[in-house]
Amino acid sequence: MTPEEHLRILGPELLAEIHRRVDLAPPPSPELIDELRTILAPAMRRTRARRATAHHSEIRSAA
């Protein structure tokens, strides 16, 4: 979801409250970051692959 969609759906007041609460949270531990990295790595690879494919398609269609 884009930031614009978040704003439209949640409204500025609720979005500001969410940001305030997130700002109060402690930073994640290195162990948590490592754990999340292993969970999110496959999704990041898929996202990068889709973007690269889309980018190459745009270049080919512009030529």
N, C-alpha and C positions, 0 to 999 in steps of 0.2 A: 504494500500500500504506500502511496506517495505521501509526503508531508501535507500536500494540499488536500488529499482525501481524508487524512486524519483530522485536519482542521474542520473540514466540511461536516464530517460525521460526528465528531466529538464536541465541537464548538471550542472557542478560544479559552473559556474559563476552565473547563475540564482538562483541556490539554495543558494549560499552565499549571494546574494542580498536579497532574501526572509528572511534569518536568520538575516541580518543586520536590516531590517525593523521591524521585530518582536521584536528584542532587543530594539528598540526605543519606542515601544508601552508601555504605562503605565500599571501597574499591574491591573487586574480586581478588581472591588469593591466586598466587601463581598456579596452585594445584587445580583450581577451578578453571582457570584459563586453559591449561593443558587439556583438561577433560572436555571442555567445550570445543576446543580446536579439533579433537578427534571426531566429535559428533558432527561438527559443521563443515569439515574439510570436503567430504563428498559433495555436499550441496554447493559449495563454492566452486569446485571443479566443474560441476554441471552448468552453473551460471556462467562461468568464464567461457566454457565451450559454446554455449548458446549465443553469447555476445559475439564471440569470434566468428561464428557461422553467419550471424546476422550482418556483421560488419563486412565480411567477404561478399555476401550476397548484394549488399548495397553498392560495393565497389564495382562488382561485375555488371550490375544493372545500370550504373552511371556511365560505363565505358561504351 
